[in-house]
Amino acid sequence: MKRFLAVLLVSLMLISALVGCTPSTPEPQPSGDKIMRLGGDYGTDGHIDAMKSTYPRVATPYSFICEPLIGQRPFTYEMYPLLVKDFPTVSEDGLTYTFELKEGILFHDGVELTSEDVEYTFNTFFNPATNCLNTWMIDFILGAKEMMDGKADSLAGFKVIDKYKFSITLESPYAAFVHALANEYLGIVPKHAREAAGDRWGIDTLVGTGPFILESFDPETKIVMKPNPNYNHNVYNGRTLKPNVDGFEFYNMDENTRYLEFEAGNIDYCGLGLTMAQQYLSNPDFADNVKIQNSLSQVFFVMNNGKKPFDNPKVREAVAYAFDNDKISREFFKGLWPAVNTILPEGVPGYDPNLPGFEYNPEKAKALLAEAGYPDGIEFEMTCVGTGTFYQVYQIMQQDFAACNMTAKIDQVESGVWFDKRTTGNVQSFLGDWGPSFPNADTFMYGFFHSSAADFLSTGHRNPEFDRKVMQIIFQDPYASLDPRMTVGEIIAEPIRIQRTLTSEKEILLRVLELMDECGLERSYFNRYPHEFSGGQRQRIGIARALSVNPKLIVCDEPVSALDVSIQAQIINLLRRIQEHYELSLVFVSHDLAVVHHISDRVAVMYLGKIVELGDKKDVYRNPLHPYTKALLSSVPKISGDKGERIRLEGDMPSPVNPPSGCAFHTRCPVCQKRCGEEEPKLREVEPGHWVSCLLV
């Protein structure tokens, strides 16, 4: 598996002034045109249509012209409604997102943006004739796969409600959907203009709602843009942002030329390589011009699990202790690429800044090698292309490895050899970098650990248990979660056939019957259909299906909320029984505090998607510490007649996509203080095993 190095990739920029969009009442500017001139490889693709490219060199100028539905602030990755009035409302099953466009938004040609333009953009995105390279970003929209296969002309999941309202339905719930919509590759385009432009779209013509208008495009020299005088829908902290320059010019030039042109004052901005960044930072004339922005990616060290000595887990663990990450970040990267402390980069949901950093411990590394059967140490190769940054890092790593009884040789190859070796699984170890295209932990983790990357990335990491058995789910709605066209036997057997945990039809049949017995389903139900059963019986079918591939963990998404109270008790008792019998872990999601108390060992209370209190059941229920937990428990009816003090929360819950600053609960908290709106509390252990996220506890 991969071992993370001490560096978080950042974007380095050499820039003369930070300009672009500012409040609509900017400070007075000196007379004369202010043209922002950017140097890079802009235009080398011959077009600036982001649907047909995966490169930032295309997406960057495209994003100045065509905007997505949801905006995303640089540096912070904060999302905000851009073309829509607010974040979408989501149906209870998590499938349908309903949006409402801001009225009066004009495309550059003066035509108003409507729901039909949004529908056209999404249909064009998945139309095979478009040759879109980014469909994977949102291909979970209902009907997307049918369009890409040429079996449909439009998205089944997109519905125009009226001129400004529309809805998008997904195949299955996907928590990062709104994050995906903020991607710069998903800019909305006008139907009339794109169809009229034909093959010249993205070359002679590119029309959007963005702050700048395409004036000319010459792939050999430059892209010229002028401000959009009608731009008025980007609001930040109550202020309307407008272009603060008189134009943008994207110049096509090689890397060395960019630096020379910047020093001569002919361009204002260019991307900056790490080596050059270090040189400019040491030059007092340019040190203040180097700007840094974190990116959603990391550098990591890959050990091929399929090749010795890395096929031994103890060896991989030993190597993990052989990196002096802080030294590499501090001495070589001059602090520009900071050390990381978690598998997820900053900006991705799930990132935890409070985790300790990775430990450098040569003695522990040597002891682990001895346990693995290598008391005299190990030898291995680290492959790289050329003598750039990674080659220089390898030289530092060689010294650290040597102190841990590890001899690491550098295998320097040409790019073609590197690609062939890596994609065939024949690289023993190497440095790589990877990141998602939008803040999404799922995409990030999949790219690291799924078996499909084992050969392409030379990880050798194949773990079917991780791929298919780690998680199954019991859904909230027992009526909507079962295919009405399949029999009970087919429903329970389907995961087994898909995952190939059993191949013999006789074995599959016996396993299905065993699960039906275990879940209280009569064998006579085998050939009956879901509509013939009650809610409780349907939920038993769902439980049997979840158990079919022997999972280690089952997520129970409010599995009893749609059932009568008497049936709830039966299902809860069934879950407890199968938990003990199969030695399962259950993640039980519910709003019913009595049910949670009955079935859980440990309880986590969440508000706006974050845990605010965590602990043993008895601690949380008997001694709640967080104000939100206290309010929840005070609302539970008490049979004893002792009503106690009811804590009423005022106001509406904020949007989980755009939570308040500081403590997310402070807008409704009855004991809120001034600091609560300014400082975000951390989850900390206030009693043994009892964790709370509150500044006042």
C-alpha positions as CSV (number, residue, x, y, z in Angstrom):
1,M,0.0,0.0,0.0
2,K,1.0,3.6,-0.2
3,R,2.9,5.5,2.4
4,F,2.4,9.3,2.6
5,L,5.5,11.5,2.4
6,A,5.7,14.7,4.3
7,V,4.4,16.9,1.6
8,L,1.1,18.4,0.6
9,L,1.2,19.7,-3.0
10,V,0.6,23.4,-3.4
11,S,0.1,25.7,-6.3
12,L,3.0,28.2,-6.5
13,M,2.4,31.4,-8.4
14,L,4.6,34.3,-9.4
15,I,2.3,37.2,-9.5
16,S,2.6,41.0,-9.6
17,A,-0.9,41.8,-8.2
18,L,-3.8,39.8,-6.9
19,V,-6.7,41.1,-9.0
20,G,-9.8,39.8,-10.6
21,C,-13.1,40.1,-8.8
22,T,-13.6,42.6,-6.0
23,P,-16.5,44.3,-4.3
24,S,-18.7,46.4,-6.6
25,T,-17.4,49.6,-4.9
26,P,-13.6,49.2,-5.4
27,E,-11.0,51.6,-4.3
28,P,-10.2,54.4,-6.8
29,Q,-7.7,53.2,-9.4
30,P,-5.2,55.1,-11.4
31,S,-6.1,56.1,-15.0
32,G,-5.2,53.8,-17.9
33,D,-6.1,50.2,-18.8
34,K,-5.4,47.5,-16.3
35,I,-4.7,44.3,-18.2
36,M,-3.8,41.2,-16.3
37,R,-1.3,39.2,-18.4
38,L,-0.8,35.5,-17.6
39,G,2.0,33.3,-19.0
40,G,1.6,29.6,-19.5
41,D,0.8,26.8,-22.0
42,Y,-2.6,28.2,-22.6
43,G,-3.9,27.4,-26.1
44,T,-1.7,24.5,-26.8
45,D,-4.7,22.2,-27.0
46,G,-6.2,24.3,-29.8
47,H,-9.4,25.0,-27.9
48,I,-10.7,26.1,-24.5
49,D,-13.7,23.8,-24.1
50,A,-13.3,22.2,-20.7
51,M,-15.7,19.4,-21.7
52,K,-13.0,18.1,-24.0
53,S,-10.0,18.4,-21.7
54,T,-8.8,17.3,-18.3
55,Y,-6.0,19.9,-18.1
56,P,-6.1,23.1,-15.9
57,R,-4.6,25.0,-18.9
58,V,-8.0,24.7,-20.6
59,A,-10.2,24.7,-17.5
60,T,-8.7,28.0,-16.1
61,P,-9.6,30.3,-19.0
62,Y,-12.8,28.4,-19.5
63,S,-13.9,29.1,-15.9
64,F,-13.4,32.9,-16.5
65,I,-16.2,32.6,-19.1
66,C,-18.5,29.7,-18.2
67,E,-19.6,29.2,-14.5
68,P,-20.9,26.1,-12.7
69,L,-24.1,26.2,-10.7
70,I,-22.2,26.2,-7.4
71,G,-19.2,28.4,-6.8
72,Q,-16.1,27.5,-4.7
73,R,-13.8,30.0,-3.1
74,P,-10.1,29.7,-3.7
75,F,-7.8,28.7,-0.8
76,T,-10.7,27.7,1.5
77,Y,-12.8,25.5,-0.9
78,E,-15.9,27.1,0.7
79,M,-18.9,26.5,-1.6
80,Y,-21.6,29.1,-2.3
81,P,-24.6,29.4,-4.5
82,L,-23.4,31.0,-7.8
83,L,-26.0,30.6,-10.5
84,V,-28.7,29.3,-8.1
85,K,-30.5,31.2,-5.3
86,D,-29.5,28.7,-2.6
87,F,-28.1,25.3,-2.1
88,P,-30.5,22.6,-3.4
89,T,-33.2,21.0,-1.3
90,V,-32.8,17.2,-1.1
91,S,-35.5,14.6,-1.0
92,E,-35.7,12.3,2.1
93,D,-34.2,9.4,0.1
94,G,-31.2,11.5,-0.8
95,L,-31.7,11.0,-4.5
96,T,-33.4,14.2,-5.9
97,Y,-31.9,17.6,-5.7
98,T,-34.1,20.6,-6.5
99,F,-32.6,23.9,-7.6
100,E,-33.8,27.4,-8.4
101,L,-31.8,29.7,-10.6
102,K,-31.3,33.3,-9.8
103,E,-33.4,35.4,-12.1
104,G,-32.0,37.9,-14.5
105,I,-28.6,36.3,-15.0
106,L,-27.5,37.0,-18.6
107,F,-25.2,35.2,-20.9
108,H,-22.6,37.4,-22.6
109,D,-24.9,37.8,-25.7
110,G,-27.7,39.2,-23.5
111,V,-29.9,36.1,-23.4
112,E,-31.2,35.2,-20.0
113,L,-30.1,31.9,-18.4
114,T,-32.9,29.4,-17.9
115,S,-33.5,25.9,-16.7
116,E,-33.4,24.7,-20.4
117,D,-29.8,25.9,-20.7
118,V,-28.8,23.9,-17.6
119,E,-30.6,20.8,-19.0
120,Y,-28.9,21.3,-22.4
121,T,-25.5,21.6,-20.7
122,F,-25.9,18.3,-18.8
123,N,-27.3,16.5,-21.8
124,T,-24.3,17.8,-23.9
125,F,-21.9,16.6,-21.2
126,F,-23.1,13.0,-21.6
127,N,-23.8,13.1,-25.4
128,P,-21.2,10.6,-27.0
129,A,-20.8,13.1,-29.9
130,T,-19.3,15.7,-27.5
131,N,-16.4,13.4,-26.6
132,C,-16.5,14.7,-23.1
133,L,-13.5,13.5,-21.0
134,N,-15.0,14.4,-17.6
135,T,-18.3,12.4,-17.5
136,W,-17.0,10.4,-14.5
137,M,-17.4,13.4,-12.3
138,I,-21.2,13.2,-12.3
139,D,-22.0,9.9,-14.1
140,F,-24.1,8.8,-11.1
141,I,-27.0,11.0,-12.4
142,L,-30.0,8.8,-13.4
143,G,-29.8,8.1,-17.1
144,A,-26.1,9.2,-17.6
145,K,-24.9,5.7,-18.4
146,E,-27.7,5.1,-20.9
147,M,-26.8,8.4,-22.7
148,M,-23.1,7.5,-22.8
149,D,-24.0,4.1,-24.2
150,G,-26.1,5.7,-27.0
151,K,-29.3,4.2,-25.6
152,A,-30.9,7.5,-24.7
153,D,-31.0,11.1,-26.0
154,S,-31.5,12.9,-22.7
155,L,-30.9,12.4,-19.0
156,A,-33.8,10.5,-17.3
157,G,-32.8,12.2,-14.0
158,F,-33.0,15.8,-15.2
159,K,-36.4,17.5,-15.0
160,V,-37.3,21.1,-15.9
161,I,-39.9,22.3,-13.5
162,D,-40.3,25.9,-14.8
163,K,-38.2,28.6,-16.3
164,Y,-35.9,28.8,-13.2
165,K,-36.5,25.6,-11.3
166,F,-35.2,22.1,-12.1
167,S,-34.4,18.9,-10.4
168,I,-31.6,16.3,-10.7
169,T,-32.1,12.7,-9.6
170,L,-29.2,10.4,-8.9
171,E,-29.1,6.6,-9.3
172,S,-28.1,6.3,-5.6
173,P,-27.4,8.7,-2.8
174,Y,-24.0,10.5,-3.2
175,A,-23.1,13.0,-0.5
176,A,-20.4,14.8,-2.6
177,F,-22.8,15.7,-5.4
178,V,-23.0,19.4,-4.6
179,H,-19.2,19.4,-4.3
180,A,-19.0,17.9,-7.8
181,L,-21.3,20.6,-9.2
182,A,-18.8,23.2,-8.1
183,N,-16.1,21.8,-10.4
184,E,-14.8,24.3,-13.0
185,Y,-15.2,21.7,-15.8
186,L,-19.0,21.9,-15.3
187,G,-19.7,25.4,-16.6
188,I,-23.2,26.1,-17.9
189,V,-23.4,27.0,-21.6
190,P,-26.3,28.5,-23.6
191,K,-28.1,26.1,-26.0
192,H,-28.6,28.7,-28.7
193,A,-25.0,29.9,-28.9
194,R,-23.4,26.5,-28.7
195,E,-25.6,25.0,-31.4
196,A,-25.0,28.0,-33.6
197,A,-21.2,27.8,-33.2
198,G,-21.0,24.1,-34.1
199,D,-17.3,22.9,-34.4
200,R,-16.1,26.4,-33.7
201,W,-17.3,26.3,-30.1
202,G,-14.4,26.8,-27.8
203,I,-12.3,28.3,-30.6
204,D,-14.1,31.3,-32.3
205,T,-17.0,31.2,-29.9
206,L,-17.4,30.6,-26.1
207,V,-20.3,32.2,-24.3
208,G,-21.1,31.9,-20.7
209,T,-22.3,33.9,-17.6
210,G,-18.8,34.5,-16.2
211,P,-17.0,37.7,-15.3
212,F,-15.1,37.9,-18.5
213,I,-16.0,37.7,-22.2
214,L,-13.9,36.0,-24.9
215,E,-12.7,38.6,-27.3
216,S,-10.2,36.6,-29.4
217,F,-8.3,33.3,-29.3
218,D,-5.1,32.5,-31.2
219,P,-3.7,29.1,-30.0
220,E,-0.2,30.1,-31.1
221,T,0.0,33.4,-29.2
222,K,-2.7,34.4,-26.7
223,I,-6.3,34.4,-25.4
224,V,-7.9,37.8,-24.9
225,M,-10.8,38.5,-22.6
226,K,-12.7,41.7,-21.6
227,P,-14.8,42.3,-18.5
228,N,-18.5,41.4,-18.5
229,P,-20.4,44.6,-17.8
230,N,-23.5,42.7,-16.8
231,Y,-21.8,40.6,-14.2
232,N,-23.8,41.0,-10.9
233,H,-24.6,37.6,-9.4
234,N,-21.5,36.6,-7.4
235,V,-22.2,37.7,-3.9
236,Y,-19.6,37.2,-1.1
237,N,-20.3,38.3,2.5
238,G,-23.1,40.5,1.3
239,R,-21.0,42.2,-1.4
240,T,-21.4,41.8,-5.1
241,L,-18.1,40.9,-6.8
242,K,-17.3,42.5,-10.2
243,P,-14.2,42.4,-12.5
244,N,-11.6,44.7,-11.2
245,V,-9.4,44.7,-14.3
246,D,-9.9,45.9,-17.8
247,G,-9.0,42.6,-19.4
248,F,-7.1,39.3,-19.2
249,E,-4.5,38.1,-21.7
250,F,-3.4,34.5,-21.5
251,Y,0.0,34.2,-23.3
252,N,1.2,30.8,-24.7
253,M,4.9,30.5,-23.8
254,D,7.4,27.9,-22.5
255,E,8.5,27.9,-18.8
256,N,11.8,29.7,-19.2
257,T,10.3,32.4,-21.3
258,R,7.6,33.0,-18.7
259,Y,10.2,33.8,-16.0
260,L,12.2,36.1,-18.3
261,E,9.0,37.9,-19.4
262,F,7.9,38.3,-15.7
263,E,11.2,39.7,-14.7
264,A,11.0,42.1,-17.6
265,G,7.6,43.2,-16.5
266,N,5.8,41.9,-19.7
267,I,3.5,39.5,-17.8
268,D,1.9,39.7,-14.4
269,Y,1.4,36.0,-13.5
270,C,2.8,32.6,-14.2
271,G,2.8,29.2,-12.5
272,L,6.0,28.5,-10.7
273,G,8.1,25.3,-10.3
274,L,9.4,24.4,-6.9
275,T,13.1,25.0,-7.8
276,M,12.4,28.4,-9.3
277,A,10.1,29.2,-6.3
278,Q,13.1,28.6,-4.0
279,Q,15.3,30.9,-6.1
280,Y,12.8,33.7,-6.2
281,L,12.1,33.4,-2.5
282,S,15.8,33.9,-1.9
283,N,15.9,37.0,-4.1
284,P,14.7,40.1,-2.2
285,D,13.5,41.7,-5.4
286,F,10.9,39.0,-6.0
287,A,10.3,37.2,-2.7
288,D,7.1,39.1,-2.1
289,N,5.8,38.0,-5.5
290,V,5.6,34.3,-4.7
291,K,2.1,33.2,-3.6
292,I,1.1,29.8,-2.4
293,Q,-2.3,28.0,-2.6
294,N,-2.9,24.5,-1.2
295,S,-4.2,22.0,-3.6
296,L,-6.3,18.8,-3.1
297,S,-3.4,16.5,-3.5
298,Q,-0.4,14.8,-1.8
299,V,2.9,13.2,-2.6
300,F,3.2,9.7,-1.4
301,F,5.6,6.8,-1.4
302,V,4.3,3.6,-3.2
303,M,5.5,0.2,-2.1
304,N,4.5,-2.6,-4.5
305,N,2.8,-5.2,-2.4
306,G,3.3,-7.8,-5.1
307,K,7.1,-7.6,-5.0
308,K,9.6,-8.6,-2.3
309,P,10.3,-7.3,0.2
310,F,7.2,-5.2,0.3
311,D,4.9,-8.2,0.2
312,N,5.6,-8.4,3.9
313,P,3.3,-6.1,6.0
314,K,6.0,-5.7,8.7
315,V,8.5,-4.4,6.0
316,R,5.9,-1.8,4.8
317,E,5.4,-0.8,8.4
318,A,9.2,-0.5,8.9
319,V,9.5,1.8,5.8
320,A,6.7,3.9,7.3
321,Y,9.0,4.7,10.2
322,A,12.0,5.4,7.9
323,F,10.8,8.8,6.6
324,D,12.0,12.0,8.3
325,N,9.0,13.9,6.8
326,D,9.6,17.1,8.7
327,K,13.2,17.3,7.6
328,I,12.3,16.8,4.0
329,S,9.6,19.5,4.2
330,R,11.8,21.9,6.1
331,E,15.2,21.5,4.5
332,F,14.4,20.6,0.9
333,F,11.0,22.1,0.3
334,K,11.8,25.1,2.4
335,G,8.4,24.7,4.1
336,L,6.6,25.3,0.7
337,W,5.2,21.8,0.7
338,P,4.1,21.2,4.3
339,A,4.2,17.9,6.1
340,V,0.9,16.0,6.2
341,N,-0.6,14.1,9.1
342,T,-3.5,12.2,7.5
343,I,-4.4,10.2,4.4
344,L,-6.8,13.0,3.3
345,P,-5.5,16.4,2.3
346,E,-6.8,19.7,3.8
347,G,-10.0,20.8,2.1
348,V,-11.4,17.2,1.7
349,P,-14.3,16.4,4.0
350,G,-12.9,14.1,6.7
351,Y,-9.6,15.9,7.0
352,D,-8.6,16.1,10.7
353,P,-5.9,18.7,11.5
354,N,-5.5,17.4,15.1
355,L,-4.0,14.0,14.1
356,P,-0.4,13.5,15.1
357,G,2.3,13.6,12.3
358,F,4.0,10.5,11.0
359,E,6.8,9.3,13.2
360,Y,10.4,9.0,12.1
361,N,11.9,6.2,14.3
362,P,15.0,4.3,12.9
363,E,15.2,1.9,15.9
364,K,11.6,0.9,15.5
365,A,12.1,0.5,11.8
366,K,15.1,-1.9,12.3
367,A,13.2,-3.9,14.9
368,L,10.3,-4.4,12.5
369,L,12.6,-5.5,9.8
370,A,14.1,-8.1,12.2
371,E,10.5,-9.3,13.0
372,A,9.9,-9.6,9.3
373,G,12.9,-11.9,8.8
374,Y,15.3,-9.3,7.6
375,P,17.7,-8.7,10.5
376,D,20.5,-7.5,8.1
377,G,18.2,-5.1,6.3
378,I,16.6,-4.9,2.9
379,E,17.5,-3.7,-0.6
380,F,15.1,-2.2,-3.1
381,E,14.8,0.2,-6.1
382,M,13.1,3.6,-6.3
383,T,12.1,4.5,-9.9
384,C,11.9,8.0,-11.2
385,V,12.0,10.0,-14.5
386,G,14.9,12.4,-15.0
387,T,16.7,14.4,-12.3
388,G,13.9,16.7,-11.2
389,T,12.3,17.2,-7.8
390,F,11.6,13.6,-7.0
391,Y,15.1,12.5,-7.9
392,Q,16.5,15.0,-5.5
393,V,14.1,13.8,-2.8
394,Y,15.2,10.2,-3.4
395,Q,18.7,11.3,-2.5
396,I,17.6,12.6,0.9
397,M,15.5,9.5,1.4
398,Q,18.5,7.3,0.7
399,Q,20.2,8.7,3.7
400,D,17.2,8.2,6.0
401,F,16.7,4.7,4.7
402,A,20.4,3.8,5.3
403,A,20.0,4.7,9.0
404,C,17.2,2.1,9.1
405,N,19.2,-0.8,7.5
406,M,17.6,-0.1,4.1
407,T,19.6,0.2,0.9
408,A,17.6,2.1,-1.6
409,K,18.9,2.4,-5.2
410,I,17.6,5.0,-7.6
411,D,16.4,3.6,-10.9
412,Q,16.4,6.6,-13.2
413,V,14.5,5.9,-16.5
414,E,13.1,7.7,-19.5
415,S,9.4,8.6,-19.4
416,G,8.4,5.9,-21.9
417,V,10.1,3.2,-19.9
418,W,8.6,4.5,-16.7
419,F,5.1,4.4,-18.1
420,D,5.5,0.8,-19.4
421,K,7.0,-0.5,-16.1
422,R,4.5,1.3,-13.9
423,T,1.4,0.3,-15.8
424,T,2.4,-3.3,-15.9
425,G,3.0,-3.5,-12.2
426,N,6.7,-3.8,-12.5
427,V,8.0,-0.8,-10.5
428,Q,9.2,-1.8,-7.0
429,S,8.7,1.6,-5.3
430,F,8.3,5.2,-6.4
431,L,7.1,8.7,-5.4
432,G,3.8,9.8,-6.9
433,D,1.1,12.4,-6.4
434,W,-2.6,12.1,-6.6
435,G,-5.7,14.1,-5.7
436,P,-9.5,14.3,-6.4
437,S,-10.9,16.8,-8.9
438,F,-13.2,18.1,-6.2
439,P,-13.3,17.9,-2.3
440,N,-14.5,14.3,-2.1
441,A,-13.0,11.6,0.2
442,D,-14.6,8.8,-1.8
443,T,-12.8,9.7,-5.0
444,F,-9.5,10.2,-3.1
445,M,-9.6,6.9,-1.3
446,Y,-10.8,4.9,-4.3
447,G,-7.8,6.1,-6.4
448,F,-5.4,5.0,-3.6
449,F,-6.7,1.6,-2.5
450,H,-9.1,0.0,-5.0
451,S,-7.7,-3.1,-6.6
452,S,-8.3,-1.6,-10.0
453,A,-5.2,0.6,-9.5
454,A,-3.0,-2.4,-8.5
455,D,-1.3,-2.7,-11.9
456,F,-1.7,0.8,-13.3
457,L,0.0,2.3,-10.3
458,S,2.3,-0.6,-9.5
459,T,0.9,-0.8,-6.0
460,G,0.2,-4.5,-6.1
461,H,-2.5,-3.8,-3.5
462,R,-5.4,-6.1,-4.1
463,N,-7.8,-6.7,-1.3
464,P,-11.2,-8.1,-2.3
465,E,-12.3,-7.8,1.3
466,F,-11.8,-4.0,1.0
467,D,-13.3,-3.8,-2.4
468,R,-16.5,-5.6,-1.9
469,K,-17.1,-6.8,1.7
470,V,-16.2,-3.9,3.9
471,M,-19.6,-2.4,3.8
472,Q,-23.2,-3.3,3.1
473,I,-26.2,-1.2,3.9
474,I,-29.8,-1.6,5.2
475,F,-31.9,1.2,3.7
476,Q,-34.4,3.4,5.5
477,D,-37.3,2.7,3.1
478,P,-38.1,-1.0,2.9
479,Y,-40.5,-0.3,0.0
480,A,-38.2,1.7,-2.3
481,S,-35.0,-0.4,-1.7
482,L,-36.2,-3.7,-3.2
483,D,-36.5,-4.2,-6.9
484,P,-40.2,-5.0,-7.5
485,R,-39.3,-7.2,-10.6
486,M,-37.1,-9.6,-8.6
487,T,-38.2,-12.4,-6.3
488,V,-37.0,-12.7,-2.7
489,G,-34.5,-15.4,-3.7
490,E,-33.1,-13.3,-6.5
491,I,-32.8,-10.2,-4.3
492,I,-30.8,-12.1,-1.7
493,A,-28.7,-14.0,-4.2
494,E,-27.8,-10.9,-6.4
495,P,-24.9,-9.6,-4.3
496,I,-23.4,-13.2,-4.1
497,R,-23.5,-13.5,-7.9
498,I,-22.1,-10.0,-8.5
499,Q,-19.2,-10.4,-6.0
500,R,-18.7,-14.1,-6.9
501,T,-18.4,-15.1,-3.2
502,L,-20.0,-18.4,-4.3
503,T,-20.1,-19.7,-7.9
504,S,-22.1,-23.0,-7.6
505,E,-25.8,-22.4,-8.0
506,K,-26.4,-25.1,-5.4
507,E,-24.2,-23.3,-2.9
508,I,-25.9,-20.0,-3.6
509,L,-29.4,-21.6,-3.1
510,L,-28.3,-23.1,0.2
511,R,-26.8,-19.8,1.4
512,V,-30.0,-17.9,0.5
513,L,-32.2,-20.4,2.3
514,E,-29.9,-20.2,5.3
515,L,-30.2,-16.4,5.4
516,M,-34.0,-16.6,5.1
517,D,-34.1,-18.8,8.1
518,E,-31.7,-16.6,10.0
519,C,-33.8,-13.5,9.3
520,G,-37.2,-15.0,10.1
521,L,-38.4,-15.4,6.5
522,E,-40.3,-18.6,5.6
523,R,-38.8,-20.6,2.8
524,S,-42.1,-20.5,0.9
525,Y,-41.4,-16.8,0.3
526,F,-38.5,-17.7,-2.0
527,N,-40.4,-17.1,-5.3
528,R,-42.6,-14.3,-4.1
529,Y,-42.2,-10.6,-5.0
530,P,-41.7,-7.6,-2.7
531,H,-45.2,-6.1,-3.1
532,E,-46.6,-9.2,-1.4
533,F,-44.9,-8.4,1.9
534,S,-45.4,-5.9,4.8
535,G,-42.8,-3.3,5.7
536,G,-41.3,-5.5,8.4
537,Q,-41.0,-8.5,6.1
538,R,-39.4,-6.3,3.5
539,Q,-36.8,-5.0,5.9
540,R,-36.0,-8.6,6.8
541,I,-35.3,-9.3,3.1
542,G,-33.0,-6.2,3.1
543,I,-31.2,-7.5,6.1
544,A,-30.7,-10.9,4.5
545,R,-29.4,-9.3,1.4
546,A,-26.9,-7.2,3.4
547,L,-25.6,-10.4,5.1
548,S,-25.2,-12.3,1.9
549,V,-21.5,-11.4,1.2
550,N,-20.4,-11.8,4.9
551,P,-19.6,-8.1,5.6
552,K,-17.6,-6.9,8.5
553,L,-19.6,-3.7,8.8
554,I,-23.3,-2.9,8.1
555,V,-24.6,0.6,7.9
556,C,-28.2,0.7,9.1
557,D,-29.8,3.9,7.7
558,E,-32.8,4.4,9.9
559,P,-33.9,0.9,9.3
560,V,-37.0,1.0,11.5
561,S,-38.2,4.6,11.0
562,A,-40.9,3.5,8.4
563,L,-42.2,0.6,10.6
564,D,-44.9,0.3,13.2
565,V,-43.6,0.3,16.8
566,S,-44.3,-3.4,17.4
567,I,-42.5,-4.3,14.1
568,Q,-39.6,-1.9,15.1
569,A,-38.9,-4.0,18.2
570,Q,-38.8,-7.2,16.1
571,I,-36.3,-5.8,13.6
572,I,-34.1,-4.3,16.4
573,N,-34.0,-7.7,18.2
574,L,-33.1,-9.3,14.8
575,L,-30.3,-6.9,14.3
576,R,-28.9,-7.5,17.8
577,R,-29.1,-11.3,17.2
578,I,-27.3,-11.2,13.8
579,Q,-24.7,-8.8,15.3
580,E,-23.7,-11.4,17.9
581,H,-24.0,-14.4,15.6
582,Y,-21.9,-13.0,12.7
583,E,-19.6,-10.8,14.9
584,L,-20.6,-7.7,13.0
585,S,-20.2,-4.0,13.6
586,L,-23.3,-2.0,13.0
587,V,-23.4,1.7,12.3
588,F,-27.0,2.6,13.3
589,V,-28.2,5.9,12.0
590,S,-31.4,7.1,13.7
591,H,-33.3,10.1,15.0
592,D,-35.1,7.9,17.5
593,L,-33.2,8.3,20.8
594,A,-35.0,5.4,22.5
595,V,-34.0,3.1,19.6
596,V,-30.4,4.3,19.7
597,H,-30.3,3.7,23.5
598,H,-31.6,0.2,23.1
599,I,-29.3,-1.0,20.3
600,S,-26.1,0.9,20.7
601,D,-22.9,0.4,22.8
602,R,-21.4,3.8,21.8
603,V,-23.3,6.8,20.7
604,A,-22.1,9.7,18.5
605,V,-24.4,12.8,18.3
606,M,-24.0,14.8,15.1
607,Y,-25.0,18.3,14.1
608,L,-24.6,19.6,10.6
609,G,-22.5,16.5,9.6
610,K,-20.0,16.8,12.5
611,I,-19.8,14.8,15.7
612,V,-20.4,17.0,18.7
613,E,-20.4,14.4,21.4
614,L,-19.2,10.8,21.5
615,G,-19.0,8.2,24.2
616,D,-20.4,5.1,25.9
617,K,-24.2,4.9,25.9
618,K,-24.5,5.3,29.6
619,D,-22.2,8.4,29.7
620,V,-24.0,10.3,26.9
621,Y,-27.5,9.5,28.1
622,R,-26.9,10.0,31.9
623,N,-24.4,12.9,31.7
624,P,-24.9,14.8,28.4
625,L,-22.3,17.6,28.1
626,H,-22.9,19.3,24.7
627,P,-25.8,21.8,24.6
628,Y,-27.2,20.1,21.5
629,T,-27.2,16.6,23.2
630,K,-28.9,18.1,26.3
631,A,-31.6,19.7,24.1
632,L,-32.2,16.4,22.2
633,L,-32.5,14.4,25.4
634,S,-34.8,17.0,27.1
635,S,-37.3,16.5,24.3
636,V,-37.8,12.7,25.0
637,P,-41.1,12.0,26.8
638,K,-40.7,10.5,30.2
639,I,-43.0,7.8,31.5
640,S,-42.2,8.7,35.1
641,G,-44.2,11.9,34.8
642,D,-41.1,14.0,35.7
643,K,-41.1,16.3,32.8
644,G,-37.9,18.1,33.7
645,E,-36.8,21.2,31.9
646,R,-37.5,21.2,28.2
647,I,-34.8,23.0,26.2
648,R,-36.2,24.7,23.1
649,L,-33.9,25.6,20.3
650,E,-34.8,28.8,18.4
651,G,-34.3,29.4,14.7
652,D,-33.8,27.1,11.7
653,M,-30.9,24.8,11.1
654,P,-28.3,26.3,8.8
655,S,-27.3,24.7,5.6
656,P,-24.8,21.8,6.2
657,V,-23.1,22.7,2.9
658,N,-22.4,26.2,4.1
659,P,-22.3,26.1,7.9
660,P,-21.8,29.2,10.1
661,S,-18.3,30.3,11.2
662,G,-17.0,29.1,14.6
663,C,-19.1,26.5,16.3
664,A,-21.8,25.4,13.8
665,F,-24.3,25.2,16.6
666,H,-23.8,28.7,18.0
667,T,-26.7,30.2,16.0
668,R,-29.2,28.1,18.0
669,C,-27.3,27.4,21.2
670,P,-29.1,28.7,24.4
671,V,-25.7,29.2,26.2
672,C,-23.8,30.7,23.2
673,Q,-21.0,33.2,24.0
674,K,-19.2,35.6,21.7
675,R,-16.2,33.4,21.2
676,C,-18.5,30.6,19.9
677,G,-19.1,32.4,16.7
678,E,-15.4,33.0,16.1
679,E,-13.5,29.9,17.2
680,E,-14.3,26.4,15.9
681,P,-14.3,23.8,18.8
682,K,-12.3,20.6,18.4
683,L,-13.5,17.2,19.5
684,R,-11.6,16.5,22.7
685,E,-11.7,13.9,25.5
686,V,-13.1,15.6,28.6
687,E,-13.6,12.3,30.5
688,P,-12.2,8.8,29.9
689,G,-13.9,7.7,26.7
690,H,-16.2,10.7,26.6
691,W,-15.5,13.2,23.8
692,V,-17.2,16.6,23.3
693,S,-16.8,19.4,20.8
694,C,-17.8,22.5,22.8
695,L,-15.7,25.6,23.9
696,L,-17.7,25.8,27.1
697,V,-17.2,22.3,28.4
